Amino acid sequence: MTVSTESDLSKYLNSIELLVIGRPLSEVGRVRAVSLAGGVAKASIDLGFPCESAHASIREQLVEAVSGETAAARVEIDLQTKIIRHAVQGTVKPIKAVKNIIAVASGKGGVGKSTVSANIALALSREGAQVGILDADIYGPSQPHMMGIVGEQPVSEDGKTLLPLRAHGLQLMSIGALVDPDQPMVWRGPMVTSALSQLTHQTQWEGLDYLVVDMPPGTGDIQLTLAQQVPVSGAVIVTTPQDIATIDARKGLAMFRKVSIAVLGVVENMSTHVCSNCGHEEAIFGEGGAKRMSRDFDVRILGQLPLSAQVREQTDSGLPTLIAEPDSAEARAFREAAWKIGAAQAAERPDHTSKFGTIVVEGNA
């Protein structure tokens, strides 16, 4: 298109597909202001997802695109991050201090969901968001160990609510921080669901853009409680490539859709393994699982993460990859997945309930 007016410039910018996430700017951001005068094209843009380490490449892409479509001698692009609250399921009320709750789930255990949750939460935080992580696996909590805070316990200032623990810049809450690590959680369903509800609603979360919920495997009591009582703005499904994992992951995806929770997409963990000695790359768990889910359910693949001994070792040590080796190829893969998860959330329906005041009907005296 020929860009000769400010209106043209705004429309053109909105149409550009951002290479780092594969989505048009109009889906994930807002062109706040433009000007086209004196041989200079300027634009101020709000991005609805955190990606500070990608701002330079996004700016470069936009500058190059606008330069090729206008007569401007100079193009100036200002990028800011503005994360908003998005709609949740049904009539569940949002948590005031949390803009978006993202459930990270899988249909079965052993696919590395907790490791993915931890590193995605850290990546979102490192990219400019305020992030918390809720360990919803009541029977097998692992986040305190992964975050290196085993033995730390939350405190209560009022006897009713708990202050979240802090680790690597994240706010964190887990049943694992409230009980002895060696104590088995021999609880029936009602106790488990009550615990999840209390951990969610009775924690004093502070100004979070995202609360990442590390879900237990399966589609049982905890998942049902999440759907009925926790205001979830989006779900991410984690699977590995082989059929035995995707069979259960498909059930988890279908469950979220059945309870009207937006499925942001699929993350394929352990996608390939690169030999640390010779560099040979091999898909030891097979190929195509996430692609088939993407095709059958019309959802995006948000990331394909490597199988790496380093990731396992770092997470076991309490220093996840984003902290231990932030410049590694593995950390880069987590950051790119976090960009796409944040962008997928930004593309969902915003929450407009805060724009409406409380209506009070008073009878005649």
C-alpha positions in Angstrom: 0.0 0.0 0.0 1.1 3.6 -0.6 1.6 5.4 2.7 1.1 9.1 2.3 -1.1 10.2 5.3 -1.0 9.6 9.0 -4.1 7.4 8.7 -2.4 5.3 6.0 0.7 5.0 8.3 -1.4 3.8 11.2 -3.2 1.2 9.1 0.0 0.0 7.5 1.7 -0.5 10.9 -1.3 -2.5 12.2 -1.0 -4.8 9.1 2.7 -5.7 9.7 3.2 -9.2 10.9 5.8 -9.2 13.7 8.4 -11.7 12.8 9.3 -12.6 16.5 5.7 -13.9 17.1 4.2 -14.5 13.7 1.2 -12.2 14.4 0.1 -8.9 13.0 0.6 -5.9 15.2 -3.1 -5.2 15.3 -3.7 -8.4 17.2 -1.1 -7.8 20.0 -0.7 -4.1 20.3 -2.0 -0.6 19.7 -0.6 2.2 17.5 -1.1 5.0 20.0 0.1 8.0 17.9 1.6 8.7 14.5 2.9 11.7 12.7 4.2 12.1 9.1 5.7 15.5 8.5 8.9 17.2 7.6 10.4 14.1 6.1 10.0 12.2 9.4 7.6 9.4 10.2 7.0 8.8 13.9 4.9 6.2 15.7 4.3 5.4 19.3 3.2 1.8 19.9 2.0 -0.1 22.9 2.8 -3.8 22.8 0.4 -6.0 24.8 3.0 -8.6 25.8 6.4 -8.5 27.4 9.4 -8.8 25.0 11.9 -6.2 26.0 14.9 -8.2 24.6 13.1 -8.3 21.2 12.3 -4.6 21.1 15.4 -3.8 19.0 14.5 -6.4 16.4 10.9 -5.4 16.3 11.8 -1.7 16.0 14.3 -2.5 13.2 11.6 -4.5 11.3 9.0 -1.7 11.6 11.5 1.0 10.6 12.6 -0.9 7.5 9.0 -1.6 6.5 7.8 2.0 6.9 10.9 3.3 5.2 10.1 1.2 2.1 6.5 2.5 2.0 6.9 6.2 2.6 9.0 9.1 1.4 10.2 9.8 4.9 13.9 10.3 5.2 13.8 9.2 8.8 11.6 6.8 10.8 11.3 6.8 14.5 9.4 4.1 16.4 8.8 4.2 20.2 7.8 0.9 21.8 6.3 0.5 25.2 4.8 -2.5 27.0 1.2 -2.2 28.2 -0.3 -5.4 29.5 -4.0 -5.3 30.1 -6.5 -7.6 31.9 -8.3 -10.2 29.7 -11.7 -11.8 30.1 -12.1 -15.0 32.1 -14.6 -17.8 32.0 -18.2 -17.5 32.9 -19.2 -15.4 36.0 -15.9 -16.0 37.9 -14.7 -12.7 39.4 -11.2 -11.6 38.6 -8.6 -11.3 41.4 -8.0 -7.5 41.8 -4.2 -7.8 42.1 -3.8 -10.2 39.1 -4.4 -9.1 35.6 -4.1 -12.5 33.9 -4.0 -16.1 35.2 -2.4 -18.5 32.8 -2.9 -22.2 33.5 0.0 -24.5 32.3 -1.4 -28.0 32.0 -0.8 -31.4 30.5 -2.9 -34.5 30.3 -0.2 -36.7 31.9 2.8 -36.5 34.1 6.4 -36.7 33.0 6.3 -34.2 30.2 8.3 -31.5 32.0 5.3 -29.2 32.7 6.7 -27.8 36.0 10.0 -27.1 34.4 8.3 -25.3 31.5 6.1 -23.4 34.0 9.1 -22.2 36.0 11.1 -21.1 33.0 8.2 -19.5 31.2 7.3 -17.5 34.3 10.9 -16.4 34.7 11.1 -15.5 31.0 7.9 -13.3 31.2 9.5 -11.6 34.2 12.8 -11.0 32.5 11.0 -9.6 29.5 9.4 -6.9 31.6 6.3 -8.2 33.3 5.4 -8.6 37.0 4.9 -12.4 37.4 3.8 -14.9 40.1 3.7 -18.6 40.0 1.1 -20.8 41.8 2.0 -24.4 42.4 -1.4 -26.1 42.0 0.0 -29.6 42.2 -1.2 -30.3 45.8 0.0 -33.9 45.8 3.4 -33.3 44.3 4.5 -29.7 44.6 7.8 -29.0 43.0 8.1 -25.3 42.5 9.8 -24.5 45.9 12.6 -27.0 45.0 12.9 -25.7 41.5 13.1 -22.1 42.7 15.6 -22.9 45.4 13.5 -21.9 48.4 12.9 -25.3 50.1 12.4 -24.6 53.8 11.1 -21.1 53.4 7.6 -20.5 54.7 5.2 -17.7 53.9 4.1 -15.4 56.7 0.7 -13.8 57.6 0.4 -10.2 58.7 -3.3 -10.4 59.5 -3.9 -14.0 60.4 -6.1 -14.5 57.4 -3.9 -14.1 54.3 -0.4 -15.1 53.3 2.4 -13.0 51.8 3.8 -14.8 48.7 7.3 -16.1 48.8 9.9 -14.4 46.6 12.3 -16.2 44.3 14.4 -14.9 41.4 12.0 -11.9 41.0 8.9 -14.0 41.1 6.1 -14.1 43.7 5.4 -17.7 44.6 2.9 -19.8 46.5 2.8 -23.6 47.0 1.5 -26.1 49.4 5.0 -27.4 49.4 6.0 -24.3 51.4 3.4 -25.0 54.1 4.1 -28.7 54.8 7.1 -30.8 55.5 8.6 -31.8 52.1 8.6 -35.5 53.2 5.0 -35.5 54.4 2.7 -37.2 52.0 -0.5 -35.3 51.1 -3.1 -38.0 51.9 -6.1 -35.8 51.2 -9.4 -36.5 49.6 -10.8 -34.3 46.8 -12.7 -31.7 49.0 -9.5 -31.0 51.0 -7.5 -30.6 47.8 -9.9 -28.3 46.1 -10.2 -26.2 49.3 -6.4 -25.9 49.5 -6.2 -24.7 45.9 -8.9 -22.1 46.4 -7.2 -20.8 49.5 -3.8 -20.7 47.9 -5.2 -18.7 45.0 -7.5 -16.3 46.8 -5.9 -15.9 50.2 -2.4 -15.0 49.0 -1.6 -11.3 48.9 -0.5 -11.2 45.3 1.0 -7.8 44.5 0.3 -6.1 41.2 0.8 -9.1 38.9 0.6 -8.9 35.1 0.6 -12.7 35.0 0.0 -15.5 37.5 1.3 -18.7 36.0 -0.4 -21.8 37.5 1.6 -25.0 37.4 -1.3 -27.5 37.1 -1.1 -31.2 38.2 -1.6 -33.8 35.4 -5.0 -35.1 34.6 -8.5 -33.7 34.4 -9.8 -34.3 37.9 -10.8 -32.4 41.0 -8.1 -29.7 40.9 -8.8 -28.9 37.2 -12.6 -28.7 37.9 -12.0 -26.3 40.8 -9.8 -24.2 38.6 -12.5 -23.9 36.1 -15.2 -23.1 38.6 -13.5 -20.9 41.1 -10.3 -19.4 39.6 -10.5 -16.6 37.0 -8.4 -18.1 34.2 -7.7 -15.9 31.2 -5.8 -18.6 29.2 -4.4 -22.1 29.2 -1.2 -23.5 27.7 -1.0 -27.2 27.0 2.4 -28.9 27.4 3.1 -32.2 25.6 6.0 -34.2 24.3 6.0 -35.3 20.6 5.0 -39.0 21.1 1.5 -40.2 20.8 1.2 -41.5 24.3 1.7 -37.9 25.6 -0.5 -36.2 23.0 -3.4 -38.6 23.6 -3.8 -37.2 27.1 -2.8 -33.6 26.2 -5.7 -33.6 23.7 -8.0 -34.5 26.5 -6.7 -31.6 28.6 -7.1 -29.2 25.8 -10.7 -30.3 25.2 -11.4 -29.9 28.9 -10.4 -26.3 28.9 -12.6 -25.5 25.9 -15.5 -27.3 27.5 -15.4 -25.0 30.5 -15.0 -21.9 28.2 -11.3 -21.2 29.1 -9.3 -19.9 26.1 -6.6 -22.2 25.0 -3.6 -20.1 24.0 -1.8 -22.9 22.3 0.6 -25.9 22.7 4.2 -26.1 23.9 6.1 -29.2 22.7 8.7 -30.0 25.3 11.6 -32.4 24.7 11.1 -31.8 21.0 14.6 -32.8 19.9 17.8 -33.7 21.6 21.2 -32.3 20.6 24.1 -34.5 21.6 26.5 -32.5 23.8 29.5 -34.4 22.3 28.9 -34.4 18.6 26.1 -31.9 18.1 23.8 -34.5 16.3 20.2 -33.5 16.7 17.7 -36.3 17.1 13.9 -36.5 17.7 14.2 -39.3 20.2 10.5 -39.0 21.3 9.2 -38.9 17.8 7.9 -36.0 15.7 4.7 -34.3 14.9 2.7 -34.5 18.1 2.2 -30.8 18.6 1.7 -30.2 14.8 -1.2 -32.8 14.8 -2.8 -31.1 17.8 -2.3 -27.7 16.2 -4.0 -28.9 13.1 -6.9 -30.9 14.7 -7.8 -28.2 17.3 -6.8 -25.1 15.3 -4.4 -23.8 18.0 -0.9 -22.4 17.6 2.3 -24.0 18.5 3.8 -21.7 21.0 7.2 -23.3 21.3 9.3 -26.4 20.7 11.7 -26.8 23.5 14.8 -29.0 23.5 15.5 -32.1 25.6 18.6 -31.0 27.6 20.4 -32.4 30.5 21.5 -28.9 31.5 17.9 -27.8 31.8 17.2 -30.7 34.2 20.3 -30.2 36.2 19.8 -26.4 36.5 16.1 -26.8 37.6 17.1 -29.5 40.1 19.6 -27.2 41.6 17.1 -24.4 42.3 18.5 -22.2 39.5 16.3 -22.7 36.4 17.9 -22.1 33.0 16.7 -18.5 32.7 18.7 -17.7 35.8 21.6 -20.2 35.5 22.4 -19.6 31.8 20.3 -16.7 30.4 22.3 -16.5 27.2 22.1 -20.2 26.3 20.2 -21.7 23.4 17.8 -23.3 25.9 17.0 -20.0 27.6 16.5 -18.4 24.1 13.9 -21.1 23.4 12.0 -20.4 26.6 12.1 -16.6 25.9 10.7 -17.1 22.5 7.9 -19.4 23.9 7.2 -16.7 26.5 6.9 -14.0 23.8 4.4 -16.2 21.9 2.4 -17.1 25.1 2.2 -13.4 26.1 1.2 -12.4 22.5 -1.5 -15.2 22.4 -2.9 -13.8 25.7 -2.8 -10.2 24.3 -4.8 -11.4 21.3 -7.6 -12.7 23.5 -10.7 -10.7 24.4 -10.0 -7.9 26.9 -11.9 -7.6 30.2 -14.3 -4.6 30.1 -16.0 -5.2 33.5 -13.9 -2.6 35.3 -15.4 0.1 33.0 -18.8 -0.4 34.5 -19.6 0.9 37.9 -21.7 -0.8 40.5 -25.4 -0.2 40.0 -27.3 0.4 43.1 -31.1 0.3 43.1 -32.8 2.2 45.9 -36.4 1.8 46.8 -38.7 4.8 47.6 -38.9 5.7 51.3 
